[in-house]
Amino acid sequence: MRFLIITAVALLSFLLTSLFSHPISYAAGIEPITAPKKPWTITFSHDVSDETANLELITIQSKNNKLSLSLSADLNKVIVKPKNPYLFGERYTLTIPGSFRAASGKLLNKPVTKEFEMTGVYITDVSATMNQLATTVSVKVKPDVVSVFYSINSGNQIKLHRDGADSFSKGQIGLVTGDLLTINVWNEANQLIETQYYEVK
């Protein structure tokens, strides 16, 4: 009997017909996601080996970084969670290698990848333009947003100033490459409606 990925419980959008001797088919393209710590649940046709070394074969990687993951298996399901949030605007690739094993020892044989991109519901764009004097942090949003705050490396909240119909910005001294901005946006009812994370480049 062949070892297959059956479904992804509406979270991981690919379906494999076979992972041993037949061609692989899956949904093409890059899937947009909006939850910074979204887990991926992958359901296989047979129970998987829950040995740590086997689970750690599954990776999520951006262009420059391999993410630290929390991996767990329950019979024929594997849940993949990022330990740190996905970064706004970044593209990621989830990879299940051909060496991934079922509990029976059977291998997937052919690697499977899924690409996705971190986007926003209310936040449409984020940038941090570096210069010698100050870094301009800019956030573009949808009309539902009335205020935008950000923090640097989990520090105090800083309010951005509206500089257009749907855009906010602020000059910030001292930002360096690699700083993590946590961006919070609020609606007219003073409700927090979205949080995203952006790394200064």
N, C-alpha and C positions, 0 to 999 in steps of 0.2 A: 504494500500500500504506500502511496506517495504522501509526502509531508508537504502540506500546503498552507498558505495564509488564506483563510476563508473570508474574513471581513475585518473591519476595524472599528466596529461599533460606532459608526458614524463620525469617528474622530480621525482616523487615518484613511485617507481616500485612495486606497488602491486595492485591487482585487487580483490575486494571482491564480492562474489556471493550474500551474504546476511549477514546482521548484526543483525538479530532478531531471526530467528528460524532455519536457515540452517547453515551447516558448512562453515567456512571461508577458502578460498583458496587464496594464494598469492605467489609471487616469493620468493623462499627460498634462503638462503645464505646472505652474507654480501656484500653490494654494495660498490665498491670503488668510491669515489668522489675526485675531484681535485680542486674545487673552495672553498676557505676558508670561504666564506660567502654565499654559495649556498642557495637559498630559495627552499622550497618545496611547490608546489601547489597541493592541494588535491581537487578533484571534486567529489561531492556527487550526489546522484540521486534526492535529494530534497533540497530546501533551508535550510540553517542551521541557528540556533539561533546565532545572532551576539552579544549577551550579553557578556560583558567582562568576567564574571565568567565562562561562558560556553567555550569560546575560550581558556581561561587559563587552562582548563583541559588538553589541548594538551601539551606534554612535550618532550624535547630532553635531554637525560642524557648520560653522559659518565660513566666510572666505578666509579669515585669519585665525580663527580659534576653534578648538574642540571643547564642547561644553561638558561640564560636570553634571552627571545624571544620577537620578534615583531610579533604580530598576527593580521590578518585582515580577514574579511569575506565579500564576494560579492555574494549575492544570494546563489548559491549552491557550492561556492568555498571558501576554506580557504588557505591563504598564510602564511607560517611559515618561519620566517627569524631569524637567530641568531644575537643578538646585538653585540657579539664579535666573532671573527673568530674561526672556528674549528681548533683544534691543530693537527699538523702533527703526524701521527702514532696512533692517538687515534680512538677508536671505540665508536660509539654513537647509541643510540636507540631512535627512534621517537615513541611515544605512543599516540594513540587516545583511551581513556578509554571507557568502555561500557556505562558510564553515559553521554557521549557527546550527545547533543540534536539537533534535527531538529527544524526548526521554528515552526512546528506543536506541538512540545513537545515530539515527538517520540524519544526514546532512541536507541543508537546503540546496546546496550544490551551486546555485546561481545567486549572486547578490541582488538585492532589491533596494532601490532608493526612492525617497519621496522628498520633493523640494517644497518649501513653504516660505512665506515672507511675513514678517511682523508689520501689521498696518494698524490703523486706528479706526474707531467708530466715529468719534467727534474730532479727534486730532488728525489733520490731513498732511502736515509736514512739520518737521523740526530741523533746525540747523543751529550750529554754533560756529560763527565765523571768527577765526583767530586773527588777532593783529597785535602789534607791539604795545598798544595802550590798554585796550580792553577787548574782551570777546563779546560779540553781540549774539545773545540767545534769542532766536526767533521761533515762534510757534504759530502755525496757521491752523484754523479750526473751522468747524461748521457753525451756522448761525445760532444754534442752541446754546453755545458757550458764551458766558458773560464775563468770566474771569479766569485767569491762568496763573498758577503758581509753580515754582520749581524749587528743588533742593539739590545741593551738591554733595555727593557721597553721603546721603542720608542725613544731611545737616538741617538747619532751619529753613522754613519755607520763605521764598522770595517772590514778591508779586511782579508780574510782567505788566507793562503798560500797553494799552491798546494803541496801535499805530495804523489801523485800517479797519475796514468793516469786519473782517474776519481774521485779523492778525494781531499778535502781541509780541513785544520784544523788550529787551533790557540789556544794557551794557554791563558786563561783569568782569571785574579785575581779578586776576589770579587763577583763572581756569587753565588747566594744562591737559594735554592729550591723555586720554584714559579716564578722566573724571566722569563719574556717572551722574547724569541728571535724572531726577525723578520728577515727572511732569504731571501735575494734577489740574484738571479742568472742572469748572463749576457752572451750573445753570442758573437761571433767574431765581429759582426757588432756593438758592444757596445749597444745592445738593451736589456732592462730588459725583460726577458722571463718568469719569474715565481717568485712569492712571497709566502712563507709559514710561518707558525708560530709554534714555539716549546716552550714548557714549561719545564724549568729545573726541574728535579726530584731529 
